[in-house]
Amino acid sequence: IPSLLENLGIKDNYVLIVWDNGSNAETVKVLKDLQKKYKFGLFLNNKNIGQQAYGSLIELDIVKASDYFIWLEDDMIWFSPNWLANLVKAFKTKPIITKAGKKMGAKEEWGVLATNVLVDRVNNGGMWRKRFERMIEHKIGGIHFWLNVRAGAGAIIFKTEKLQELKEILKYTTEFSGMLCNLLNKYNDEIYPMAHVRDTYIYHAASPFFNQLYPKVWETKQSGETIAQAMEQYEEAGNFQFKGNEWILEELKKGKFENYAKKLHKLHQRGKGRIYSFEFEEWGRRNAK
């Protein structure tokens, strides 16, 4: 965020708001500790009331007094300096199988990629049903890796004066991704989306595979097919083979962080990496800078 602000020439008079739906005691404690350190506005709710409530942000005095508004969705990731080591550790750690997981047939040999690159009982095995279902599975070396497709994290900066119009947009939007698309289309020159964390290389160990696979997997899963069937169909439809990309997980498992980073950098230079999620792909091409 500081880098983006600097590039946009925004030096002061902006507000950072962290929105957290469905706050629990643990979440509130973490966010309040971060709030003291980073001095951001905090919006908490005791139930998941949906994106319709975003329009109420315009009523906040802290927002009204600021020229720019930075919106962090509740799943935004706070990366630690050792995020990559945590990621590797997550792959090597046996997940804790919850009662819900056992009912769904979860196995200890599944390697679960934590949604926020932390190793804990919530993200590394105790995932609630909604997240547990939306996974992509791939078997490497006898381990079933389940890649989470439900991260939905991102940050957007836009002018505070546009919040009133955002309130109107929300009346006609039922899905969060649809709302973001509307924002991007309407404020093409005045809105500055940051990387959508779900689809960045530092987020998913197998993202070249994941980024291309997700849309087709979700489409086929919705029609009642299994993940394996979805993968097979996608390989045919998208002319994509996982073979050749195994190095990503292998490098991580071996702890070869430097090699991993260099290869990803080369991929990105060749245009193989996508910064925005697939919903924003066309927008991203038009605004590559």
Summary of the structure (lengths in Angstrom):
residues: 289
radius of gyration: 19.6
end to end distance: 16.0
largest distance: 56.0
contacts: 817
relative contact order: 0.11
helix: 47%
strand: 13%
